[in-house]
């Protein structure tokens, strides 16, 4: 059987292509480091977003538990008089509405903070990447 020649790696192929085209030598380690930093920033951003989602879920769970507790309390203390019962229901509806508005505001703030944190991580990485690109261009001059 005839032996097949060993295939060269993709990096070797690009390196050969670059030298054939007389392109300047590329620092592969610097490119990999650059992309590694990008992936790390994406990971940190995703963690911040996930932490925000967890906080939202915890806040919603807390609000639901409060509402169910208040509902159970109202049901236990249900008076026999229909007017008192209607009054208690109206009070419960008012409190529930106020709590829902407050919780919606709290959830919106959690989402805003976590989204802002995630975007800040990506924005910071983009600024660093631009500095890296600029410094790489200046060093070739």
N, C-alpha and C positions, 0 to 999 in steps of 0.2 A: 504494500500500500504506500502510496505517495504521501509524504508528510506535507501538511498544509502549513504555509508560513504563519508565524505568530502574528496575530492582529495587533496593531499598535493602538494605544489608548487614545481616547478622544482628546485628552490634553496634548499628547504627542502630535496628533493630527493638526490641532489648531496651532501648536508651536511651529510645526513645519510650514503650515500655510502662512503664518506671520512672517517667518524668515524668507520664504519664497517671494512674498509680496514686499519684502524689505520694510515691514512695519517695525516700529520701535518695540523693544522687548517689554513684556508685560510682567508685572510682579503678581504672580498668581496668588501668592499668600495674602497680599494686600487686598486683592479682589475678594477672596474667600472671607477674609476678616471683615470687610465691608458688608458683605451679604449676611454673615453671621450676626453682626450687630443689628442689621435690619430685622432678622428673624427674632432676635432677643427682644427688640422693641415691640414687635407684633405680639410676642408672647406676654410681655408685661401689660400691654394694652388690653389683651384679651382677659388677663387675670383681673384687671381693674374693672372691666365691664362685667365679668362674672361675679365679682364681689358686690357690685351694684345690684345685679339681678338677685343675688341672695338676700341682700338687705331689703329689697322691694318685697320679696316673698315673705320675709320675717315680719315686715310691717303689715302686710295684708293679713297674715295669719293672726297677728296680735289684734288687729281691728275686728276680724271675724270672731275671735274668742270674746272680746269685749261685748260685741253686739249680741252674741248668743247668751252671754251671762246676763245682760240687761233684759233680754227677752224672757229668759227663764225666771228672773226676779219678778218681772211684770206678771207673768203667768201665775206664779205662786201667790202673789198679793192681789189677785183679781177680786175686787169687791163684788158683793151681790147686787148692788145698786147699779143699774145700767148707765146712769149719768156719770157716776164715779168711774165706771169702767171705760166709758168713752173719753173721759177727761184723762185717765191714765194712758190710753192709747194715743191720744193727741200729744201728750207730753213725751211719750216714747218715740213717736214719729218725729217730733221736733229735735229731740236729743240725737236720734239716729241720723237725721239730715245734717245736723251740725258736726257730728263725728265723721260722717262721710266726706263732708267738705274739708275738714281738717286733715283727715287721712289722705285725701287726694292731693292736698297741698304738700304734705310730708313726702308722699311717694314721688311727686313731681320733683321735689328738691333732691331726693336721693338719686333719681334718674339723671337730673342735671349735673349733680356732682360727679357721679361715676362716669358719665359720658364726657364731661369736661376733663376729668383725670385721664381717661383713655386717650382722648385727642391730644392732650398736652404731652403725653409720652411719645406719640407718633410725631407731633410737631417738633419736639426736641430732637428726635432722631433725624428728621429731615434737615434740620439746621446743621446738625453734626455732619451729615452726609454731604451737604453743600460745602462745608468747610473742608472736608476731606477732598472733594473734587477740586476745589479751588487750589488747595495746597499741592495737589498732584499736578495740576496744570502749571503752577508757578515753578515747581521744581524741574520741569522739563525745559524751561526757558533758558 
